[in-house]
Amino acid sequence: MHISIADDLKKRFHAACALRGLKMSQVVAELIEQWLKANDASSSAESNSF
């Protein structure tokens, strides 16, 4: 997956992850899981529109 975000946001995210000993990809995957649960994407017909 490739995404575009502002350099400042990426730097802040990288620093926050590093302080916690986490990889950015781990945190992103967790956030995606949380978003999917909150938005019930598995049962939504809209989830196939990506």
N, CA, C, O and CB atoms as a CASP TS submission, in Angstrom:
PFRMAT TS
TARGET T0000
AUTHOR 0000-0000-0000
METHOD Language model
MODEL 1
PARENT N/A
ATOM      1  N   MET     1       0.845  -1.156   0.000  1.00  0.00           N
ATOM      2  CA  MET     1       0.000   0.000   0.000  1.00  0.00           C
ATOM      3  C   MET     1       0.898   1.229   0.000  1.00  0.00           C
ATOM      4  O   MET     1       1.886   1.302   0.731  1.00  0.00           O
ATOM      5  CB  MET     1      -0.966  -0.008   1.210  1.00  0.00           C
ATOM      6  N   HIS     2       0.537   2.173  -0.823  1.00  0.00           N
ATOM      7  CA  HIS     2       1.265   3.431  -0.863  1.00  0.00           C
ATOM      8  C   HIS     2       0.270   4.559  -0.642  1.00  0.00           C
ATOM      9  O   HIS     2      -0.782   4.609  -1.279  1.00  0.00           O
ATOM     10  CB  HIS     2       2.028   3.606  -2.214  1.00  0.00           C
ATOM     11  N   ILE     3       0.612   5.456   0.261  1.00  0.00           N
ATOM     12  CA  ILE     3      -0.245   6.602   0.527  1.00  0.00           C
ATOM     13  C   ILE     3       0.601   7.868   0.512  1.00  0.00           C
ATOM     14  O   ILE     3       1.813   7.830   0.724  1.00  0.00           O
ATOM     15  CB  ILE     3      -0.984   6.446   1.883  1.00  0.00           C
ATOM     16  N   SER     4      -0.054   8.965   0.261  1.00  0.00           N
ATOM     17  CA  SER     4       0.625  10.259   0.284  1.00  0.00           C
ATOM     18  C   SER     4       0.117  11.066   1.466  1.00  0.00           C
ATOM     19  O   SER     4      -1.084  11.300   1.604  1.00  0.00           O
ATOM     20  CB  SER     4       0.405  11.033  -1.045  1.00  0.00           C
ATOM     21  N   ILE     5       1.045  11.490   2.317  1.00  0.00           N
ATOM     22  CA  ILE     5       0.705  12.352   3.440  1.00  0.00           C
ATOM     23  C   ILE     5       1.764  13.444   3.529  1.00  0.00           C
ATOM     24  O   ILE     5       2.870  13.298   3.008  1.00  0.00           O
ATOM     25  CB  ILE     5       0.611  11.541   4.777  1.00  0.00           C
ATOM     26  N   ALA     6       1.418  14.516   4.179  1.00  0.00           N
ATOM     27  CA  ALA     6       2.359  15.626   4.330  1.00  0.00           C
ATOM     28  C   ALA     6       3.614  15.157   5.062  1.00  0.00           C
ATOM     29  O   ALA     6       3.549  14.328   5.970  1.00  0.00           O
ATOM     30  CB  ALA     6       1.701  16.802   5.089  1.00  0.00           C
ATOM     31  N   ASP     7       4.750  15.702   4.650  1.00  0.00           N
ATOM     32  CA  ASP     7       6.023  15.321   5.270  1.00  0.00           C
ATOM     33  C   ASP     7       6.017  15.537   6.778  1.00  0.00           C
ATOM     34  O   ASP     7       6.525  14.703   7.527  1.00  0.00           O
ATOM     35  CB  ASP     7       7.161  16.110   4.649  1.00  0.00           C
ATOM     36  N   ASP     8       5.444  16.651   7.227  1.00  0.00           N
ATOM     37  CA  ASP     8       5.402  16.938   8.660  1.00  0.00           C
ATOM     38  C   ASP     8       4.601  15.875   9.413  1.00  0.00           C
ATOM     39  O   ASP     8       5.002  15.438  10.492  1.00  0.00           O
ATOM     40  CB  ASP     8       4.797  18.326   8.907  1.00  0.00           C
ATOM     41  N   LEU     9       3.475  15.464   8.844  1.00  0.00           N
ATOM     42  CA  LEU     9       2.648  14.437   9.477  1.00  0.00           C
ATOM     43  C   LEU     9       3.406  13.113   9.548  1.00  0.00           C
ATOM     44  O   LEU     9       3.357  12.417  10.562  1.00  0.00           O
ATOM     45  CB  LEU     9       1.323  14.255   8.705  1.00  0.00           C
ATOM     46  N   LYS    10       4.106  12.770   8.470  1.00  0.00           N
ATOM     47  CA  LYS    10       4.881  11.526   8.454  1.00  0.00           C
ATOM     48  C   LYS    10       5.990  11.561   9.506  1.00  0.00           C
ATOM     49  O   LYS    10       6.207  10.580  10.217  1.00  0.00           O
ATOM     50  CB  LYS    10       5.484  11.287   7.056  1.00  0.00           C
ATOM     51  N   LYS    11       6.686  12.684   9.602  1.00  0.00           N
ATOM     52  CA  LYS    11       7.762  12.805  10.585  1.00  0.00           C
ATOM     53  C   LYS    11       7.234  12.685  12.013  1.00  0.00           C
ATOM     54  O   LYS    11       7.844  12.021  12.851  1.00  0.00           O
ATOM     55  CB  LYS    11       8.490  14.136  10.409  1.00  0.00           C
ATOM     56  N   ARG    12       6.103  13.328  12.285  1.00  0.00           N
ATOM     57  CA  ARG    12       5.508  13.254  13.625  1.00  0.00           C
ATOM     58  C   ARG    12       5.064  11.837  13.944  1.00  0.00           C
ATOM     59  O   ARG    12       5.267  11.354  15.058  1.00  0.00           O
ATOM     60  CB  ARG    12       4.316  14.214  13.741  1.00  0.00           C
ATOM     61  N   PHE    13       4.458  11.170  12.966  1.00  0.00           N
ATOM     62  CA  PHE    13       3.999   9.797  13.148  1.00  0.00           C
ATOM     63  C   PHE    13       5.183   8.864  13.383  1.00  0.00           C
ATOM     64  O   PHE    13       5.150   8.017  14.276  1.00  0.00           O
ATOM     65  CB  PHE    13       3.188   9.334  11.928  1.00  0.00           C
ATOM     66  N   HIS    14       6.226   9.026  12.576  1.00  0.00           N
ATOM     67  CA  HIS    14       7.427   8.203  12.722  1.00  0.00           C
ATOM     68  C   HIS    14       8.033   8.371  14.112  1.00  0.00           C
ATOM     69  O   HIS    14       8.400   7.392  14.762  1.00  0.00           O
ATOM     70  CB  HIS    14       8.463   8.566  11.645  1.00  0.00           C
ATOM     71  N   ALA    15       8.135   9.621  14.561  1.00  0.00           N
ATOM     72  CA  ALA    15       8.710   9.900  15.882  1.00  0.00           C
ATOM     73  C   ALA    15       7.860   9.284  16.995  1.00  0.00           C
ATOM     74  O   ALA    15       8.400   8.691  17.929  1.00  0.00           O
ATOM     75  CB  ALA    15       8.841  11.418  16.098  1.00  0.00           C
ATOM     76  N   ALA    16       6.543   9.421  16.902  1.00  0.00           N
ATOM     77  CA  ALA    16       5.651   8.874  17.933  1.00  0.00           C
ATOM     78  C   ALA    16       5.759   7.350  17.988  1.00  0.00           C
ATOM     79  O   ALA    16       5.768   6.763  19.070  1.00  0.00           O
ATOM     80  CB  ALA    16       4.187   9.293  17.663  1.00  0.00           C
ATOM     81  N   CYS    17       5.840   6.721  16.830  1.00  0.00           N
ATOM     82  CA  CYS    17       5.988   5.262  16.788  1.00  0.00           C
ATOM     83  C   CYS    17       7.331   4.841  17.369  1.00  0.00           C
ATOM     84  O   CYS    17       7.406   3.891  18.149  1.00  0.00           O
ATOM     85  CB  CYS    17       5.850   4.743  15.344  1.00  0.00           C
ATOM     86  N   ALA    18       8.388   5.547  16.991  1.00  0.00           N
ATOM     87  CA  ALA    18       9.730   5.218  17.472  1.00  0.00           C
ATOM     88  C   ALA    18       9.820   5.334  18.993  1.00  0.00           C
ATOM     89  O   ALA    18      10.441   4.496  19.645  1.00  0.00           O
ATOM     90  CB  ALA    18      10.768   6.133  16.814  1.00  0.00           C
ATOM     91  N   LEU    19       9.204   6.367  19.553  1.00  0.00           N
ATOM     92  CA  LEU    19       9.218   6.543  21.005  1.00  0.00           C
ATOM     93  C   LEU    19       8.567   5.371  21.734  1.00  0.00           C
ATOM     94  O   LEU    19       8.903   5.073  22.881  1.00  0.00           O
ATOM     95  CB  LEU    19       8.510   7.834  21.379  1.00  0.00           C
ATOM     96  N   ARG    20       7.636   4.712  21.055  1.00  0.00           N
ATOM     97  CA  ARG    20       6.920   3.588  21.658  1.00  0.00           C
ATOM     98  C   ARG    20       7.486   2.234  21.226  1.00  0.00           C
ATOM     99  O   ARG    20       6.975   1.184  21.616  1.00  0.00           O
ATOM    100  CB  ARG    20       5.449   3.662  21.299  1.00  0.00           C
ATOM    101  N   GLY    21       8.536   2.273  20.424  1.00  0.00           N
ATOM    102  CA  GLY    21       9.158   1.034  19.958  1.00  0.00           C
ATOM    103  C   GLY    21       8.301   0.273  18.972  1.00  0.00           C
ATOM    104  O   GLY    21       8.368  -0.955  18.906  1.00  0.00           O
ATOM    105  N   LEU    22       7.493   0.991  18.202  1.00  0.00           N
ATOM    106  CA  LEU    22       6.588   0.366  17.240  1.00  0.00           C
ATOM    107  C   LEU    22       6.992   0.709  15.821  1.00  0.00           C
ATOM    108  O   LEU    22       7.611   1.742  15.567  1.00  0.00           O
ATOM    109  CB  LEU    22       5.147   0.801  17.494  1.00  0.00           C
ATOM    110  N   LYS    23       6.636  -0.166  14.906  1.00  0.00           N
ATOM    111  CA  LYS    23       6.834   0.114  13.494  1.00  0.00           C
ATOM    112  C   LYS    23       5.591   0.843  12.984  1.00  0.00           C
ATOM    113  O   LYS    23       4.470   0.544  13.396  1.00  0.00           O
ATOM    114  CB  LYS    23       7.103  -1.204  12.681  1.00  0.00           C
ATOM    115  N   MET    24       5.801   1.786  12.096  1.00  0.00           N
ATOM    116  CA  MET    24       4.668   2.539  11.550  1.00  0.00           C
ATOM    117  C   MET    24       3.652   1.598  10.914  1.00  0.00           C
ATOM    118  O   MET    24       2.447   1.809  11.053  1.00  0.00           O
ATOM    119  CB  MET    24       5.152   3.572  10.516  1.00  0.00           C
ATOM    120  N   SER    25       4.113   0.574  10.226  1.00  0.00           N
ATOM    121  CA  SER    25       3.194  -0.354   9.562  1.00  0.00           C
ATOM    122  C   SER    25       2.317  -1.096  10.569  1.00  0.00           C
ATOM    123  O   SER    25       1.155  -1.385  10.284  1.00  0.00           O
ATOM    124  CB  SER    25       3.978  -1.360   8.717  1.00  0.00           C
ATOM    125  N   GLN    26       2.873  -1.409  11.755  1.00  0.00           N
ATOM    126  CA  GLN    26       2.077  -2.068  12.793  1.00  0.00           C
ATOM    127  C   GLN    26       0.929  -1.163  13.238  1.00  0.00           C
ATOM    128  O   GLN    26      -0.211  -1.607  13.376  1.00  0.00           O
ATOM    129  CB  GLN    26       2.965  -2.443  14.004  1.00  0.00           C
ATOM    130  N   VAL    27       1.247   0.104  13.457  1.00  0.00           N
ATOM    131  CA  VAL    27       0.249   1.056  13.933  1.00  0.00           C
ATOM    132  C   VAL    27      -0.808   1.300  12.858  1.00  0.00           C
ATOM    133  O   VAL    27      -2.000   1.354  13.163  1.00  0.00           O
ATOM    134  CB  VAL    27       0.917   2.382  14.340  1.00  0.00           C
ATOM    135  N   VAL    28      -0.383   1.447  11.614  1.00  0.00           N
ATOM    136  CA  VAL    28      -1.325   1.662  10.520  1.00  0.00           C
ATOM    137  C   VAL    28      -2.271   0.476  10.393  1.00  0.00           C
ATOM    138  O   VAL    28      -3.476   0.664  10.229  1.00  0.00           O
ATOM    139  CB  VAL    28      -0.577   1.893   9.199  1.00  0.00           C
ATOM    140  N   ALA    29      -1.744  -0.738  10.466  1.00  0.00           N
ATOM    141  CA  ALA    29      -2.584  -1.932  10.367  1.00  0.00           C
ATOM    142  C   ALA    29      -3.607  -1.968  11.499  1.00  0.00           C
ATOM    143  O   ALA    29      -4.766  -2.319  11.278  1.00  0.00           O
ATOM    144  CB  ALA    29      -1.719  -3.205  10.390  1.00  0.00           C
ATOM    145  N   GLU    30      -3.184  -1.609  12.708  1.00  0.00           N
ATOM    146  CA  GLU    30      -4.107  -1.584  13.848  1.00  0.00           C
ATOM    147  C   GLU    30      -5.189  -0.527  13.643  1.00  0.00           C
ATOM    148  O   GLU    30      -6.362  -0.772  13.924  1.00  0.00           O
ATOM    149  CB  GLU    30      -3.341  -1.312  15.158  1.00  0.00           C
ATOM    150  N   LEU    31      -4.800   0.633  13.159  1.00  0.00           N
ATOM    151  CA  LEU    31      -5.779   1.698  12.917  1.00  0.00           C
ATOM    152  C   LEU    31      -6.777   1.309  11.833  1.00  0.00           C
ATOM    153  O   LEU    31      -7.963   1.624  11.934  1.00  0.00           O
ATOM    154  CB  LEU    31      -5.067   2.991  12.525  1.00  0.00           C
ATOM    155  N   ILE    32      -6.299   0.626  10.797  1.00  0.00           N
ATOM    156  CA  ILE    32      -7.205   0.160   9.744  1.00  0.00           C
ATOM    157  C   ILE    32      -8.193  -0.852  10.308  1.00  0.00           C
ATOM    158  O   ILE    32      -9.384  -0.799  10.002  1.00  0.00           O
ATOM    159  CB  ILE    32      -6.410  -0.461   8.575  1.00  0.00           C
ATOM    160  N   GLU    33      -7.699  -1.779  11.133  1.00  0.00           N
ATOM    161  CA  GLU    33      -8.593  -2.765  11.770  1.00  0.00           C
ATOM    162  C   GLU    33      -9.668  -2.061  12.597  1.00  0.00           C
ATOM    163  O   GLU    33     -10.846  -2.408  12.517  1.00  0.00           O
ATOM    164  CB  GLU    33      -7.784  -3.738  12.668  1.00  0.00           C
ATOM    165  N   GLN    34      -9.254  -1.068  13.392  1.00  0.00           N
ATOM    166  CA  GLN    34     -10.212  -0.323  14.214  1.00  0.00           C
ATOM    167  C   GLN    34     -11.238   0.390  13.344  1.00  0.00           C
ATOM    168  O   GLN    34     -12.427   0.393  13.663  1.00  0.00           O
ATOM    169  CB  GLN    34      -9.481   0.693  15.103  1.00  0.00           C
ATOM    170  N   TRP    35     -10.791   0.989  12.257  1.00  0.00           N
ATOM    171  CA  TRP    35     -11.697   1.711  11.371  1.00  0.00           C
ATOM    172  C   TRP    35     -12.692   0.749  10.727  1.00  0.00           C
ATOM    173  O   TRP    35     -13.880   1.055  10.625  1.00  0.00           O
ATOM    174  CB  TRP    35     -10.907   2.468  10.290  1.00  0.00           C
ATOM    175  N   LEU    36     -12.206  -0.409  10.295  1.00  0.00           N
ATOM    176  CA  LEU    36     -13.091  -1.394   9.681  1.00  0.00           C
ATOM    177  C   LEU    36     -14.148  -1.881  10.669  1.00  0.00           C
ATOM    178  O   LEU    36     -15.315  -2.034  10.307  1.00  0.00           O
ATOM    179  CB  LEU    36     -12.280  -2.578   9.154  1.00  0.00           C
ATOM    180  N   LYS    37     -13.747  -2.123  11.909  1.00  0.00           N
ATOM    181  CA  LYS    37     -14.715  -2.549  12.925  1.00  0.00           C
ATOM    182  C   LYS    37     -15.744  -1.460  13.187  1.00  0.00           C
ATOM    183  O   LYS    37     -16.935  -1.746  13.306  1.00  0.00           O
ATOM    184  CB  LYS    37     -13.999  -2.919  14.229  1.00  0.00           C
ATOM    185  N   ALA    38     -15.299  -0.232  13.275  1.00  0.00           N
ATOM    186  CA  ALA    38     -16.201   0.884  13.558  1.00  0.00           C
ATOM    187  C   ALA    38     -17.150   1.149  12.401  1.00  0.00           C
ATOM    188  O   ALA    38     -18.262   1.636  12.604  1.00  0.00           O
ATOM    189  CB  ALA    38     -15.405   2.137  13.867  1.00  0.00           C
ATOM    190  N   ASN    39     -16.717   0.835  11.204  1.00  0.00           N
ATOM    191  CA  ASN    39     -17.529   1.118  10.023  1.00  0.00           C
ATOM    192  C   ASN    39     -18.163  -0.124   9.421  1.00  0.00           C
ATOM    193  O   ASN    39     -18.775  -0.059   8.355  1.00  0.00           O
ATOM    194  CB  ASN    39     -16.693   1.799   8.985  1.00  0.00           C
ATOM    195  N   ASP    40     -18.018  -1.265  10.106  1.00  0.00           N
ATOM    196  CA  ASP    40     -18.639  -2.517   9.696  1.00  0.00           C
ATOM    197  C   ASP    40     -18.472  -2.785   8.207  1.00  0.00           C
ATOM    198  O   ASP    40     -19.426  -3.141   7.516  1.00  0.00           O
ATOM    199  CB  ASP    40     -20.106  -2.504  10.050  1.00  0.00           C
ATOM    200  N   ALA    41     -17.238  -2.607   7.722  1.00  0.00           N
ATOM    201  CA  ALA    41     -16.968  -2.723   6.295  1.00  0.00           C
ATOM    202  C   ALA    41     -17.184  -4.131   5.753  1.00  0.00           C
ATOM    203  O   ALA    41     -17.431  -4.290   4.557  1.00  0.00           O
ATOM    204  CB  ALA    41     -15.564  -2.291   6.014  1.00  0.00           C
ATOM    205  N   SER    42     -17.099  -5.136   6.580  1.00  0.00           N
ATOM    206  CA  SER    42     -17.234  -6.510   6.076  1.00  0.00           C
ATOM    207  C   SER    42     -18.643  -6.818   5.593  1.00  0.00           C
ATOM    208  O   SER    42     -18.833  -7.701   4.757  1.00  0.00           O
ATOM    209  CB  SER    42     -16.846  -7.499   7.155  1.00  0.00           C
ATOM    210  N   SER    43     -19.638  -6.090   6.116  1.00  0.00           N
ATOM    211  CA  SER    43     -21.008  -6.361   5.693  1.00  0.00           C
ATOM    212  C   SER    43     -21.577  -5.246   4.836  1.00  0.00           C
ATOM    213  O   SER    43     -22.757  -5.273   4.488  1.00  0.00           O
ATOM    214  CB  SER    43     -21.890  -6.573   6.895  1.00  0.00           C
ATOM    215  N   SER    44     -20.761  -4.277   4.496  1.00  0.00           N
ATOM    216  CA  SER    44     -21.233  -3.152   3.703  1.00  0.00           C
ATOM    217  C   SER    44     -20.923  -3.372   2.229  1.00  0.00           C
ATOM    218  O   SER    44     -19.813  -3.774   1.878  1.00  0.00           O
ATOM    219  CB  SER    44     -20.600  -1.843   4.193  1.00  0.00           C
ATOM    220  N   ALA    45     -21.890  -3.113   1.374  1.00  0.00           N
ATOM    221  CA  ALA    45     -21.666  -3.214  -0.058  1.00  0.00           C
ATOM    222  C   ALA    45     -20.695  -2.154  -0.529  1.00  0.00           C
ATOM    223  O   ALA    45     -20.027  -2.338  -1.546  1.00  0.00           O
ATOM    224  CB  ALA    45     -22.977  -3.094  -0.811  1.00  0.00           C
ATOM    225  N   GLU    46     -20.602  -1.050   0.189  1.00  0.00           N
ATOM    226  CA  GLU    46     -19.699   0.026  -0.176  1.00  0.00           C
ATOM    227  C   GLU    46     -18.244  -0.364  -0.030  1.00  0.00           C
ATOM    228  O   GLU    46     -17.386   0.253  -0.662  1.00  0.00           O
ATOM    229  CB  GLU    46     -19.982   1.235   0.654  1.00  0.00           C
ATOM    230  N   SER    47     -17.932  -1.367   0.782  1.00  0.00           N
ATOM    231  CA  SER    47     -16.541  -1.756   1.009  1.00  0.00           C
ATOM    232  C   SER    47     -15.896  -2.271  -0.263  1.00  0.00           C
ATOM    233  O   SER    47     -14.669  -2.280  -0.366  1.00  0.00           O
ATOM    234  CB  SER    47     -16.457  -2.816   2.097  1.00  0.00           C
ATOM    235  N   ASN    48     -16.677  -2.693  -1.220  1.00  0.00           N
ATOM    236  CA  ASN    48     -16.135  -3.199  -2.475  1.00  0.00           C
ATOM    237  C   ASN    48     -15.856  -2.086  -3.478  1.00  0.00           C
ATOM    238  O   ASN    48     -15.391  -2.361  -4.584  1.00  0.00           O
ATOM    239  CB  ASN    48     -17.088  -4.202  -3.080  1.00  0.00           C
ATOM    240  N   SER    49     -16.127  -0.853  -3.120  1.00  0.00           N
ATOM    241  CA  SER    49     -15.944   0.248  -4.054  1.00  0.00           C
ATOM    242  C   SER    49     -14.526   0.788  -4.082  1.00  0.00           C
ATOM    243  O   SER    49     -14.245   1.702  -4.856  1.00  0.00           O
ATOM    244  CB  SER    49     -16.883   1.350  -3.717  1.00  0.00           C
ATOM    245  N   PHE    50     -13.619   0.258  -3.266  1.00  0.00           N
ATOM    246  CA  PHE    50     -12.231   0.728  -3.264  1.00  0.00           C
ATOM    247  C   PHE    50     -11.592   0.270  -4.487  1.00  0.00           C
ATOM    248  O   PHE    50     -10.413   0.546  -4.710  1.00  0.00           O
ATOM    249  CB  PHE    50     -11.452   0.254  -2.056  1.00  0.00           C
TER
END
